[in-house]
């Protein structure tokens, strides 16, 4: 298949917010415990209880922001249970996720230490479903108050004299479901009330985030924006990719066929429509575009790996997940006017994880590699790329064959990322470069591709799916040519010749 495109390298379309490469880590399964937190006494190399290998890997992909402690867990979490001497912290049952005992060893101090080690911004999700206004207000005071106050003194007594900087604070999670089964009218009123006490202390300015809709619940977006839009900085959207239409049988993470491949990518592409439709509602109540749309839960959701706790949501991750990540990033870039943050669900050992661990072993998933390849777009200027997407048909279903995105970074380098969705065919892409003297530029690239639809990494074979130097590209006569392998994500770098 041959496809043509035009890249206007001199037509900027705004910044691609680096926070769209954000992460979400919940007290769920082996995400926090084992995945991140092993404790100071663990034989697994750690710094203050946090795994060194995981921190190193996440720093490599320049993790910009991390959301915690949930998810559904957030609306059952009482932050005071997670401070003070560990031996005295309350033990509780994690009712949502597997009914296991939560010992609260990972709490506020440990999370803020994690963010410090990662060099990322914290995004803390407060409890509206089962928590009080006072509790939320005191958490913010504990975290950020600089001066004499009961919570600042408690923080100091627990070893942290100086206040932390907390930029992002979520007022509830999925309050239409696990966060209280509320109606949007009721939540909008609660949001207005709770956020009043999420105060800015000193020079700490909090970005207040309202709970937004699930998937295509446009009524929720309409009501919450209408009633509470002026009290928020952002509102969330949750959309997961399930291969099947049934929560009872969502589809397998590996061992699936071409039909499941095609369907999964088609369902991922729905993100574009969802953002478009929700943005249109936001435009009505916020025409200036002040309020951001945060896709703070996205990713694939499959049946759990056989033999694992169904409440732990542990799944493998294949080249299909890499395509899902690339497609979502391309969509988020396109919607950079509204979409200012996105958080993959979840960072480690849960759903579309970028890292899997088994004891002291750690592997990087194909999704991780896409984060790594796309990090060049963080805070870069989105460029106008018009691409003939072609057509990829299977039975009676049709999706684009290729999607792409381009940006220019602060040093002037241009990066183009292209996803070839086809499981069976290469795509020859020719892009006419406008707005630069192409004969003075050169191209190099890196690609992540699969041979089979479910190619993945295992603890025995961690390098089955890894990025490789991409030779099938050149720049001649003002045109960029790339022969994209089937089932691939490719990033090209255009740089002036030395
Ligand atoms: O990511 C798993 C769960 O999915 C989260 O806890 C919840 O917010 C969503 O339903």
Boltz pocket constraint, residues with backbone or C-beta under 6 A from the ligand:
constraints:
  - pocket:
      binder: B
      contacts: [[A, 26], [A, 70], [A, 71], [A, 72], [A, 73], [A, 173], [A, 174], [A, 297], [A, 345], [A, 346], [A, 351]]
      max_distance: 6.0
